[in-house]
Amino acid sequence: MTPNPKYPEPATRRERFAWCMYDFANSGYTTVILTAIFNAYFVGVVAAEKGNGHATLLWTLTIAAANILVLLSAPIVGAIADYSGAKKRFLVVTTVGCVLFTALLSMVSAGDIGLAVVLVILATFMFASGENLIAAFLPEISTPESMGRLSGYGWALGYVGGLLSLVLCLGYVTYAENQGLEAAQYIPVTNLIVAALFGAAALPTLLWLRERATVTESFGDVHIITEGFQRLSTTLHRARMHTDLFRFLVALTTYYAGIHIVIVLAAVYAQEVMGFRTHDTIILIMVVNVTAAIGAFLFGHLQDKIGSSRSIAITLLIWITAIICAYSATDTFLFWVAANLIGAALGGAQSAGRALVGQFTPAGRQGEFFGLWGFATKLSAIIGPLTYGGMIYLFEGNHRIALLSTLIFFISGLAILATVNEKRGREMAKIDY
């Protein structure tokens, strides 16, 4: 690979593989805990005494609380990590934390609402913080011309990791059901499966990925916290220099709100509206992971040819079509069509968005700018699910009406995206501070 002019020492193939492996490692948390199994378990078992509407709202409030913590901390943590050269150390801490708290979720049973809420908040905070930090390495190990492709490879491998976690969980769930066990007895064990796979698969990243940032100050110096705030303040004051970055972050916040609704509540919708059992839901999400991996891979190549913003626009049109299909579905066939459209659009939108932020990022400020990316994605993770939860509460458990509201996010995001000038954004990233 041609060296990145910002970082003359090229990344090795092993480092790029190690970077991609983190997507493989952490995807089990998103897939099993937030999307396929534990969320439905929380609504249907842990908080069942509250009733469907209240339980769904409580789940969305829990996810919102976790993302508020990330939203408040991500830009500052990123700025401090840049200044002290501590991205790798922060990544280790968040990885270990997410693995630990995910494993502790195995202790949650029916009625343990408080314990479940606390552990989900902590695990999700660690997961989301780690997601921001690993993304910040992307500009260091790739060139602007290959960034979309590498990001796509990572997302594609991530969906393979999600698929593997679901296969392992499905095997255990099938065995447990054949033994006559109830969901309250076997679902907690799936958390241990996710934690073990995350910890093992993250080892290549933690061992081989290098910190290339120039260390300005020791991590132990107290004043780096002040410097972190000052660096972030400088970036925000120079927002006019990065008009296209901030426009894109607004667009991303908007359409990601819709994406987060689907990620966090897909299994709940399948269970409550389409009548899916745990076994059915796992198979559904497994298939969606395959189409998402294909989408991430194909859009990763496409965005390097036609541009990231155009690729994202295509995925948003697919999202709009998929939501209309899901809303209209009264049988499983149309619902499966919608689910696979969502998979293809999900992989493409996520990989292209991460790559575009990388292309708009000046050298030496990766942690900070990807912290802003994290701020945007977590703000959307608050807005989206809370909107859905509020709609469910207002319309007394009507999931179809709540799902239809996501169209507003995708249509608005597409309109804002049209104002982003990708070429100009790349040029501004070359300006030194």
C-alpha positions in Angstrom: 0.0 0.0 0.0 1.3 3.5 -0.8 2.3 5.3 2.4 -0.1 7.9 3.7 1.7 11.2 3.3 0.6 12.2 6.8 2.2 9.1 8.3 5.3 8.2 6.2 5.9 4.8 7.9 3.3 2.6 6.2 1.1 0.2 8.1 1.9 -3.5 7.7 -0.7 -5.9 6.3 -0.8 -7.5 9.8 -1.7 -4.1 11.4 -4.5 -3.5 8.9 -5.8 -7.0 9.6 -5.6 -6.4 13.4 -7.5 -3.1 12.9 -10.3 -5.0 11.0 -10.4 -7.7 13.6 -11.7 -5.3 16.2 -14.8 -4.9 14.1 -15.0 -8.7 14.1 -14.5 -8.8 17.9 -17.0 -6.2 19.1 -19.8 -6.9 16.6 -21.1 -9.7 18.9 -22.1 -7.1 21.4 -24.2 -5.1 19.0 -25.7 -8.2 17.4 -26.6 -10.2 20.4 -27.0 -7.7 23.2 -28.5 -4.7 21.4 -30.1 -6.2 18.4 -31.1 -9.8 18.5 -31.4 -11.4 21.9 -30.9 -9.4 25.1 -33.1 -6.5 24.1 -36.0 -8.8 23.5 -35.2 -10.7 26.7 -35.2 -7.4 28.6 -38.6 -6.4 27.3 -40.2 -9.8 27.4 -38.7 -11.3 30.6 -36.6 -8.9 32.8 -39.1 -6.0 32.7 -42.2 -8.0 31.7 -44.0 -6.9 34.8 -44.0 -3.3 33.5 -46.0 -4.2 30.4 -44.9 -4.0 26.8 -45.1 -0.3 26.3 -43.4 0.6 29.6 -40.7 -2.1 29.2 -39.9 -0.9 25.6 -39.6 2.7 26.8 -37.4 1.6 29.7 -35.1 -0.2 27.3 -34.8 2.8 25.1 -34.1 5.1 28.1 -31.3 2.7 29.2 -29.6 2.8 25.8 -30.1 6.6 25.8 -28.4 7.0 29.2 -25.4 5.0 28.0 -25.1 7.1 24.9 -25.4 10.3 26.8 -22.3 9.3 28.7 -20.4 8.7 25.5 -21.8 11.8 23.9 -20.4 13.9 26.8 -17.1 12.2 27.0 -16.1 11.2 23.4 -14.7 14.5 22.0 -12.7 15.2 25.1 -11.4 11.6 25.5 -10.4 11.8 21.8 -8.6 15.1 22.2 -6.7 13.8 25.3 -5.8 10.6 23.5 -4.4 12.6 20.6 -2.4 14.9 22.8 -0.9 12.2 25.0 -0.7 9.4 22.4 -3.0 7.2 24.5 -5.5 5.9 22.0 -4.2 2.4 22.3 -4.3 2.5 26.1 -7.8 3.9 26.2 -8.8 1.1 23.7 -7.4 -1.6 26.1 -9.4 -0.2 29.0 -12.7 0.1 27.1 -12.3 -3.4 25.6 -11.7 -5.1 29.0 -14.5 -3.1 30.5 -17.1 -4.1 27.8 -16.0 -7.8 28.1 -16.4 -7.7 31.9 -19.8 -6.0 32.1 -21.2 -8.1 29.3 -20.2 -11.3 31.2 -21.9 -9.9 34.3 -25.1 -9.6 32.3 -25.4 -13.3 32.7 -26.4 -12.7 36.3 -29.6 -10.8 35.2 -32.9 -12.7 35.6 -36.6 -11.8 35.6 -37.3 -8.8 37.7 -33.7 -7.7 38.0 -34.4 -4.4 36.2 -32.0 -2.2 38.2 -29.1 -4.6 37.8 -29.8 -5.0 34.1 -30.0 -1.2 33.5 -26.8 -0.5 35.3 -24.8 -3.3 33.5 -26.2 -2.4 30.1 -25.3 1.3 30.6 -21.7 0.4 31.6 -21.2 -2.2 28.9 -22.6 0.0 26.2 -20.6 3.0 27.3 -17.4 0.9 27.1 -18.4 -0.6 23.8 -19.2 2.8 22.2 -16.1 4.5 23.5 -14.0 1.6 22.1 -15.8 2.0 18.7 -14.7 5.6 18.5 -11.1 4.9 19.5 -10.6 2.1 17.0 -12.1 4.3 14.2 -9.5 7.0 15.0 -6.7 4.6 13.9 -8.1 4.5 10.3 -6.4 7.6 8.9 -3.1 6.4 10.3 -3.1 3.0 8.6 -4.6 3.9 5.2 -4.5 6.6 2.5 -7.5 8.8 1.5 -7.8 6.7 -1.7 -8.0 3.4 0.2 -9.8 4.5 3.3 -13.3 3.6 2.1 -12.1 0.1 1.0 -10.4 -0.6 4.3 -13.4 0.7 6.3 -15.6 -1.5 4.2 -13.4 -4.6 4.9 -13.6 -3.9 8.6 -17.4 -3.6 8.6 -17.7 -6.7 6.4 -15.5 -8.7 8.8 -17.5 -7.2 11.7 -20.7 -8.7 10.3 -18.9 -12.1 10.0 -18.1 -11.7 13.7 -21.7 -10.9 14.4 -22.8 -13.9 12.4 -20.4 -16.2 14.3 -21.7 -15.0 17.7 -25.2 -15.6 16.5 -24.3 -19.1 15.3 -22.8 -20.0 18.7 -25.7 -18.5 20.5 -28.2 -20.3 18.2 -26.5 -23.6 18.9 -26.8 -23.1 22.6 -30.3 -21.8 22.5 -31.4 -24.8 20.3 -29.8 -27.2 22.8 -31.4 -25.5 25.8 -34.8 -25.5 24.2 -34.5 -29.1 23.4 -33.7 -29.7 27.1 -37.0 -28.0 28.0 -35.4 -24.9 29.5 -37.1 -21.5 29.5 -35.7 -18.3 28.1 -35.0 -17.0 31.6 -32.7 -20.0 32.1 -30.7 -20.0 28.8 -30.6 -16.4 27.5 -28.2 -15.2 30.3 -25.6 -17.7 29.0 -25.5 -16.0 25.6 -23.9 -13.0 27.3 -21.0 -15.2 28.4 -20.6 -16.4 24.8 -20.5 -12.8 23.5 -18.0 -11.8 26.2 -15.6 -14.7 25.5 -15.7 -14.2 21.8 -15.1 -10.4 22.1 -12.1 -10.9 24.4 -10.5 -13.6 22.3 -11.0 -11.9 18.9 -9.7 -8.5 20.2 -6.3 -9.9 21.0 -4.8 -9.3 17.6 -5.8 -5.7 17.7 -4.5 -5.1 21.2 -1.2 -6.9 20.4 -0.4 -5.8 16.8 -2.0 -2.4 16.2 0.5 0.4 16.8 0.1 3.9 18.2 1.6 6.3 15.5 0.6 9.6 17.1 3.4 11.9 18.2 3.3 12.1 22.0 3.2 15.8 23.0 2.9 15.1 26.8 3.0 12.2 29.1 -0.4 10.6 29.9 0.4 11.1 33.5 0.5 14.9 33.3 -2.7 16.3 34.8 -2.8 19.4 32.5 -3.4 17.2 29.4 -7.1 17.3 30.5 -7.1 21.1 30.1 -5.3 20.7 26.8 -7.9 18.2 25.6 -10.6 20.8 26.2 -8.5 23.5 24.6 -7.9 21.4 21.5 -11.6 20.6 21.2 -12.5 24.3 21.6 -10.0 25.2 18.8 -11.7 22.7 16.5 -15.2 24.0 17.3 -14.0 27.6 16.8 -12.6 26.7 13.4 -15.9 25.0 12.4 -16.0 27.3 9.3 -12.8 25.7 8.1 -14.5 22.3 8.2 -18.0 23.2 7.0 -18.4 20.0 5.1 -17.4 17.9 8.1 -19.9 19.6 10.4 -22.6 19.4 7.8 -22.0 15.8 7.4 -22.1 15.2 11.1 -25.5 16.9 11.2 -26.6 14.6 8.3 -25.1 11.6 10.0 -26.8 12.4 13.3 -30.1 12.6 11.5 -30.1 9.4 9.5 -28.3 7.4 12.1 -31.2 8.1 14.5 -33.2 5.9 12.1 -30.5 3.3 11.9 -30.2 3.1 15.7 -34.0 2.5 16.0 -33.6 -0.6 13.8 -30.4 -1.8 15.5 -31.8 -1.5 19.1 -35.4 -2.5 18.4 -35.4 -5.0 15.5 -35.8 -8.0 17.7 -38.5 -6.4 19.7 -40.4 -5.5 16.6 -40.0 -9.1 15.2 -41.2 -10.5 18.5 -44.1 -8.2 19.3 -45.4 -7.6 15.7 -44.4 -10.6 13.6 -44.6 -13.2 16.4 -41.0 -14.4 16.1 -39.6 -16.6 18.8 -36.0 -16.3 20.0 -34.9 -19.0 17.6 -36.6 -17.3 14.6 -35.1 -13.9 15.5 -31.6 -15.3 15.7 -31.9 -16.8 12.3 -33.3 -13.5 10.9 -30.4 -11.5 12.3 -27.9 -14.1 11.0 -29.2 -13.7 7.5 -29.2 -9.9 7.9 -25.5 -10.1 9.0 -24.7 -11.9 5.8 -26.4 -9.2 3.6 -24.8 -6.5 5.7 -21.3 -8.0 5.2 -21.9 -8.1 1.5 -23.2 -4.5 1.5 -20.2 -3.2 3.5 -17.8 -5.0 1.1 -19.5 -3.8 -2.1 -20.1 -0.2 -0.9 -16.5 -0.1 0.4 -15.3 -0.5 -3.2 -18.0 1.6 -4.6 -17.3 4.7 -2.4 -13.6 4.8 -3.6 -15.0 5.1 -7.1 -18.0 7.4 -6.9 -17.3 9.0 -3.5 -18.5 8.3 0.0 -21.4 10.9 0.0 -22.9 9.5 -3.1 -22.6 5.9 -1.7 -24.3 7.0 1.5 -27.2 8.6 -0.5 -27.8 5.3 -2.3 -27.9 3.5 1.0 -30.5 6.0 2.4 -32.8 5.4 -0.6 -32.5 1.7 0.2 -33.3 2.4 3.8 -36.5 4.3 2.9 -37.7 1.4 0.7 -36.9 -1.1 3.4 -38.9 0.8 6.1 -41.9 1.1 3.8 -41.7 -2.7 3.2 -41.4 -3.5 6.9 -44.4 -1.2 7.8 -46.5 -2.9 5.1 -45.5 -6.5 6.0 -48.4 -8.6 7.2 -46.6 -11.9 6.4 -43.1 -13.1 6.9 -42.1 -12.9 3.2 -42.3 -9.1 2.9 -40.7 -8.7 6.3 -37.7 -10.9 5.2 -37.4 -8.7 2.1 -37.3 -5.6 4.3 -34.8 -7.1 6.7 -32.3 -8.0 3.9 -32.6 -4.6 2.3 -31.8 -3.1 5.7 -28.8 -5.4 6.0 -27.4 -4.2 2.7 -28.0 -0.6 3.5 -26.7 -0.9 7.1 -23.3 -2.2 6.0 -22.9 0.4 3.3 -24.0 3.4 5.4 -21.8 2.6 8.3 -18.6 1.9 6.4 -19.0 4.9 4.1 -19.8 7.2 7.0 -16.7 6.2 8.9 -14.5 6.6 5.8 -15.8 10.1 5.0 -15.0 11.3 8.5 -11.5 9.9 8.1 -11.1 11.7 4.8 -12.2 15.0 6.4 -9.8 14.6 9.4 -6.5 16.6 9.7 -3.3 14.8 10.7 -2.8 14.5 14.4 -6.4 15.1 15.4 -7.9 11.7 14.6 -9.0 10.9 18.2 -10.6 14.4 18.4 -12.4 14.3 15.1 -13.6 10.7 15.5 -14.7 11.8 19.0 -16.9 14.3 17.2 -18.1 11.4 15.0 -18.8 9.4 18.1 -20.7 12.4 19.5 -22.9 12.5 16.5 -23.6 8.8 16.4 -24.4 8.7 20.1 -26.6 11.7 19.9 -28.5 9.9 17.2 -28.6 6.8 19.4 -30.4 8.9 22.0 -32.8 10.6 19.7 -33.8 7.6 17.6 -34.7 5.0 20.2 -36.2 7.6 22.5 -38.4 8.7 19.6 -39.5 5.1 19.0 -40.1 4.5 22.7 -42.1 7.7 23.0 -44.2 6.7 20.0 -44.8 3.2 21.5 -45.9 4.8 24.8 -48.2 7.4 23.1 -49.8 4.9 20.7 -50.2 2.2 23.4 -47.8 -0.4 22.0 -48.4 0.2 18.3 -45.0 -0.7 16.8 -46.0 -0.2 13.2 -46.7 3.6 13.7 -43.5 3.9 15.6 -41.5 2.2 12.8 -43.0 4.5 10.2 -41.7 7.6 12.1 -38.1 6.5 11.1 -38.8 7.7 7.6 -38.5 11.2 8.8 -34.9 10.6 9.9 -33.8 9.0 6.6 -35.5 11.6 4.3 -34.1 14.5 6.3 -30.7 13.0 6.5 -30.6 12.6 2.7 -31.6 16.2 2.2 -28.8 17.5 4.5 -26.3 15.2 2.9 -26.9 16.9 -0.4 -25.2 20.0 1.0 -21.9 18.3 1.7 -19.1 19.0 -0.8 -16.8 15.9 -0.4 -13.9 17.3 -2.5 -13.8 20.6 -0.5 -13.9 18.7 2.7 -10.9 16.6 1.7 -8.9 19.7 0.8 -9.6 21.4 4.1 -8.3 18.3 5.9 -4.8 19.0 4.4 -4.5 22.3 6.3 -2.2 22.2 9.3 -3.3 23.7 12.6 
